[in-house]
Amino acid sequence: MSASQILSVAVFVGAYILIATERVHRVAAALGGAALMLALGLTNGETAFHSIEAGIDWNVVFLLLGMMIIVGVIKQTGLFEFLAIAAAKRARGKPFAVLAMFVVITAVASAALDNVTTVLLIAPVTFLVCDRLGLNPIPFLIAEVLASNIGGTATLIGDPPNIIIASRGGLSFNDFLVHLAPFIVVLMVVFVVVCRWLFRDAFQYDEKRVAEVMALSEREAIRDKTLLWQSLLVLFLVLTAFVLHGVLHLEPSVVALLGAGLLVLISKVTTEDAIADVEWETLIFFMGLFVMVGALVRTGVIDQVSHALANAVGGDPLLAVMALLLISAVLSAIVDNIPYVATMAPIVAELVAAQGSTPQAHSMWWSLALGADLGGNATAVGASANVVVLGLAARNGTPISFWQFTRYGVVVAGLSILLAAPYLWLRYFVLA
Amino acid sequence: MAAHTSPSQATVWSAALDRAQRQRDEHEAPMSRNATARPDMHAIVAPIVTAITSTWSKGFIMRARDLAEDYPLVHLTDDALTAARLIAEQRRPGVVVVDADGRPVTVLPGSQVLRFIIPGYVQEDPSLARVYDERGGAEACVSKLEGRTVKELLPSKEKRYELPNVSGDATLIECAAMMARLHSPLLLVSDGDTVHGVVTTSHLLEVILATPGKTP
């Protein structure tokens, strides 16, 4: 290894340790690492800001920004509160039926919006409904987080790692729908059934309290009907444009930005309110990560790691896919899956390129996505949505401990990977 | 007198009030003496106005002890529902909380009672607040206070409101600045162990708006 390679690895590993251990804020660690890479000449301004292979992936940054604006406006409509309360009333307050409906709503919304926002919106309604039914909200919250990570796996915009994978792998919205969504539908069915057993102690039905849920007025949750229709129209247009990528040839980031701009233009929402929910910290974190990973690409570290991995699997794509699935799941359970995928994406890109454009080679992208997204369910710190819900639960006086979450998370993540492995094998190696 | 005051505490407050009244009387006395010199209405009012203006122009500064008034107290161990009812029935902005020895600990504003009974998730989600049926919502709120003590209503010690407290000599603006800084509707006026009473926002504003040259 050359001196620049050793230096870039040292800076990267140092920043990664700081991110994983949360010794400093993750944005500070990513930006600090990026600054060091630039200061040491391991990358430069031209590469960091303008290189497609080794620079900040602006497609990812602007896709996230556009979707955050759209979701921020939808949040103000009260749509989620309406849907969840209507579902609880339709379930007539029966705990398992309520949980099943909530997890399905969460999974679908996570696929169409993003999973962190979805859990932020579903959690308050969960507290309310559980409060009214005299139920412990913890099993409901855990089930919803797990469902959000499963549902988010289905689409390009559902989970931030997917956005990185799509951009680095040149994959479209439809690719995700075709390759991941069918499996996720099956997994969701299995998950709902497993929830019946996993949270069996939580379903105590008190008929007397059902009236308290039935008395809630879900229609009142919709504060601005015009804004609701405007938001739904824009979301529909954006999703349609994602699907019609092959015809329109518009990058997902461009579609998201156009949608955000259109929504701000046609609605009465002020610019300040529209951007109030943009997670600037997350966007900056992504930029820092991209600069650091870009330095590894520029100094040839990624190239060397890819070659080493290719040698290790001995050119056996099935072994590569299964190893990637398992390693991604385990590592994503321990550290945040965003930096993991940001690092692995260029390595997988090289491995796929080395094996030619075969379905088996391409399945490595799906292996990475399934491993990272579903593995994030295993522990309380595996995915951003988990951390967000744990924080919400603590704030509302029902704290969920790390092990309390992990006890359920490990089962669901393990089961998901157990099902993902035969899916990948059958679809890309047996039936391809 | 205060609804939940121990006898010793009541005596302290009573004494404080007497002192405050005496001080007010002392300020008012010159006005009364001048008033007896002329029998007609104009003759009665004019000297009073003159006296007030003269007092202000001579640099008289109203002190916290002049503004302090009697106020309901509750103990940390008192029933939370009773404290809430005290605020509601007497239309008070809050109550002063005292410990077992009768020493003021903090102020319990009505807004803190609301913060306790309205779940955090409803406070943060305006859409959710709208879906409650009025009766069910009210019942849920009342049930949260049942069996709780005043101590449980208060935020944790680290987050507890700083006791808004000034000495009897504090000026009008000192009182206003303290209340503004701490967002408190009440201000305790005390010197050492002697409590003069409490200044309320409404009383303070009344005095500020009635300053010479300004019509409320």
Boltz contact constraints between the chains, C-beta under 6 A:
constraints:
  - contact:
      token1: [A, 78]
      token2: [B, 127]
      max_distance: 6.0
  - contact:
      token1: [A, 81]
      token2: [B, 127]
      max_distance: 6.0
  - contact:
      token1: [A, 81]
      token2: [B, 128]
      max_distance: 6.0
  - contact:
      token1: [A, 85]
      token2: [B, 131]
      max_distance: 6.0
  - contact:
      token1: [A, 124]
      token2: [B, 121]
      max_distance: 6.0
  - contact:
      token1: [A, 124]
      token2: [B, 125]
      max_distance: 6.0
  - contact:
      token1: [A, 124]
      token2: [B, 128]
      max_distance: 6.0
  - contact:
      token1: [A, 127]
      token2: [B, 121]
      max_distance: 6.0
  - contact:
      token1: [A, 212]
      token2: [B, 136]
      max_distance: 6.0
  - contact:
      token1: [A, 215]
      token2: [B, 133]
      max_distance: 6.0
  - contact:
      token1: [A, 215]
      token2: [B, 136]
      max_distance: 6.0
  - contact:
      token1: [A, 216]
      token2: [B, 131]
      max_distance: 6.0
  - contact:
      token1: [A, 217]
      token2: [B, 131]
      max_distance: 6.0
  - contact:
      token1: [A, 220]
      token2: [B, 130]
      max_distance: 6.0
  - contact:
      token1: [A, 220]
      token2: [B, 131]
      max_distance: 6.0
  - contact:
      token1: [A, 221]
      token2: [B, 127]
      max_distance: 6.0
  - contact:
      token1: [A, 221]
      token2: [B, 130]
      max_distance: 6.0
  - contact:
      token1: [A, 221]
      token2: [B, 131]
      max_distance: 6.0
  - contact:
      token1: [A, 223]
      token2: [B, 127]
      max_distance: 6.0
  - contact:
      token1: [A, 395]
      token2: [B, 120]
      max_distance: 6.0
  - contact:
      token1: [A, 396]
      token2: [B, 120]
      max_distance: 6.0
  - contact:
      token1: [A, 396]
      token2: [B, 121]
      max_distance: 6.0
